Amino acid sequence: MASMKIKKGDTVQVLTGKDKGQTGKVISVNRETGRVTVEGVNRVTRHTKAGQSSRGSRTGGLVVQEAPIHVSNVAVVDPSDNKPTRIKTRVETVERDGRQKATRVRVGTRSGKDL
């Protein structure tokens, strides 16, 4: 994928699948596969091999953790009304050290406010 509009730390809502309607914070983004991991969404049970930690306690067994979900199945939540929105970028000129510099700002299309 060339670019992803969803970044780590964004609050997103799931649009399709078994967790439809749930919201959560993006934990990680994988640009190669086009998937994001969302906190509390798409939880799966993994069987991990039993072992011992350095203190001698038993580790392993059943571990419940989040699995990645495709980026097309989530949308960023607009902070003004807590509803999913698309993202566009707006170019602003900022003066730094006496020079004009163009910066991109992420904007929610629903309200037009910065994200």
Buried (B, 14 or more C-beta within 10 A) or exposed (E): EEEBBBEEEBBBBBEEBEBEEBBBBBBEBEEEEEBBBBBEBBEEEEEEEEEEEEEEEEEEEEEEEBEBBEBEBBBBBBEEEEEBBEBEEEEEEEEEEEEEEEEEEBBBEBBEEEB
